[in-house]
Amino acid sequence: MKRKLLFLVPLFLVSMVFVSCEDEEAFFEESLLIGTWRSGTLHYKYQANGTGGTWDTADDVQEDEAQAFTWTLSGAELKHIHIMEMGATVPKVYTVTQLTATSLRYEDDFGKQFSFTKVSG
């Protein structure tokens, strides 16, 4: 009986280490996303109703001509569904790495990183 106990106790302790070392799922506050974000000449506007728009002033496009999209934020997953002029939709999925009142950072599945600063809230 002692032999079994001597075997089971270390096994139990090792299993607890593996359970406690699991990554916690990241959570970002959706309300921090609401507003207009800028990275260079690229702008994204997120509205509280899950809609938004994107425009690039380098292409001589202003906010009133923005490409519409819908968005969701679930955990660290930020999903954009861009709505094209002819009605087609283009989904884009990102992993948020930082979201504060003034800074937004995320990356796509290819590892490309994006960094934005909030310009209006």
C-alpha positions as CSV (number, residue, x, y, z in Angstrom):
1,M,0.0,0.0,0.0
2,K,2.9,2.4,0.8
3,R,4.4,1.7,-2.6
4,K,1.2,2.7,-4.3
5,L,0.9,5.9,-2.2
6,L,4.6,6.8,-2.9
7,F,3.8,6.5,-6.6
8,L,0.5,8.3,-6.6
9,V,1.5,11.4,-4.6
10,P,4.2,12.5,-7.1
11,L,2.0,11.7,-10.0
12,F,-0.7,13.8,-8.5
13,L,1.7,16.7,-7.9
14,V,3.0,16.6,-11.4
15,S,-0.5,16.6,-12.9
16,M,-1.4,19.7,-10.8
17,V,1.7,21.5,-12.2
18,F,0.4,20.9,-15.8
19,V,-3.1,22.0,-15.0
20,S,-1.9,25.2,-13.3
21,C,0.4,26.2,-16.1
22,E,-2.3,26.4,-18.8
23,D,-2.6,29.8,-20.4
24,E,-5.5,31.9,-19.3
25,E,-7.7,33.1,-22.2
26,A,-7.2,36.8,-22.8
27,F,-10.1,39.1,-22.3
28,F,-10.4,42.7,-23.5
29,E,-13.1,45.2,-22.6
30,E,-15.2,45.8,-25.7
31,S,-16.1,49.4,-24.6
32,L,-12.4,50.4,-24.9
33,L,-12.6,49.7,-28.6
34,I,-15.3,52.2,-29.3
35,G,-14.0,55.3,-31.1
36,T,-11.6,56.2,-33.9
37,W,-8.2,54.7,-34.1
38,R,-5.2,55.8,-36.4
39,S,-2.1,54.2,-37.6
40,G,-0.2,56.6,-39.9
41,T,-2.8,57.5,-42.5
42,L,-5.0,54.4,-41.9
43,H,-8.2,55.0,-39.7
44,Y,-10.7,52.6,-38.1
45,K,-13.9,53.8,-36.4
46,Y,-15.7,51.3,-34.1
47,Q,-19.2,52.1,-33.0
48,A,-21.0,50.7,-30.0
49,N,-23.6,49.0,-32.2
50,G,-21.0,46.7,-33.8
51,T,-20.6,48.6,-37.0
52,G,-17.6,50.7,-38.2
53,G,-15.7,52.1,-41.1
54,T,-12.2,52.3,-42.3
55,W,-10.4,54.8,-44.6
56,D,-6.9,55.8,-45.6
57,T,-6.2,59.5,-46.1
58,A,-3.2,58.6,-48.2
59,D,-5.7,57.3,-50.8
60,D,-7.5,60.7,-50.6
61,V,-10.4,58.9,-48.8
62,Q,-12.2,60.6,-45.9
63,E,-14.4,59.3,-43.1
64,D,-17.6,60.0,-45.0
65,E,-16.3,57.7,-47.8
66,A,-15.2,54.9,-45.4
67,Q,-15.6,51.3,-46.2
68,A,-18.2,49.8,-43.9
69,F,-17.7,46.8,-41.7
70,T,-19.2,45.0,-38.8
71,W,-17.2,43.9,-35.9
72,T,-17.2,41.6,-32.9
73,L,-14.7,41.2,-30.0
74,S,-14.8,37.9,-28.2
75,G,-12.0,37.3,-25.8
76,A,-8.9,38.2,-27.8
77,E,-10.5,37.5,-31.2
78,L,-11.4,40.7,-33.2
79,K,-13.4,39.9,-36.3
80,H,-14.2,42.4,-39.0
81,I,-16.7,41.7,-41.8
82,H,-15.9,44.2,-44.5
83,I,-18.9,45.1,-46.7
84,M,-18.0,45.7,-50.3
85,E,-19.8,48.1,-52.7
86,M,-21.5,45.2,-54.6
87,G,-22.7,43.6,-51.3
88,A,-20.0,41.0,-51.0
89,T,-18.4,40.5,-47.6
90,V,-14.8,39.9,-46.7
91,P,-14.1,38.5,-43.2
92,K,-10.9,39.3,-41.4
93,V,-9.9,37.8,-38.1
94,Y,-7.3,39.2,-35.7
95,T,-5.8,38.4,-32.3
96,V,-5.8,41.4,-30.0
97,T,-2.5,41.6,-28.0
98,Q,-3.2,45.0,-26.3
99,L,-6.3,47.2,-25.8
100,T,-6.2,50.2,-23.5
101,A,-7.9,53.5,-23.5
102,T,-5.3,54.9,-26.0
103,S,-3.6,51.9,-27.6
104,L,-4.8,49.0,-29.8
105,R,-2.5,46.3,-31.1
106,Y,-3.5,43.1,-32.9
107,E,-2.1,40.6,-35.4
108,D,-3.4,38.4,-38.1
109,D,-3.0,34.7,-38.7
110,F,0.2,35.4,-40.7
111,G,1.9,37.2,-37.8
112,K,1.5,40.7,-39.3
113,Q,1.2,43.2,-36.5
114,F,-1.0,46.3,-36.4
115,S,-0.7,49.2,-33.9
116,F,-3.2,52.0,-33.5
117,T,-3.6,55.1,-31.3
118,K,-7.0,56.3,-30.3
119,V,-7.7,59.8,-31.7
120,S,-11.3,60.2,-30.5
121,G,-13.6,58.3,-28.3
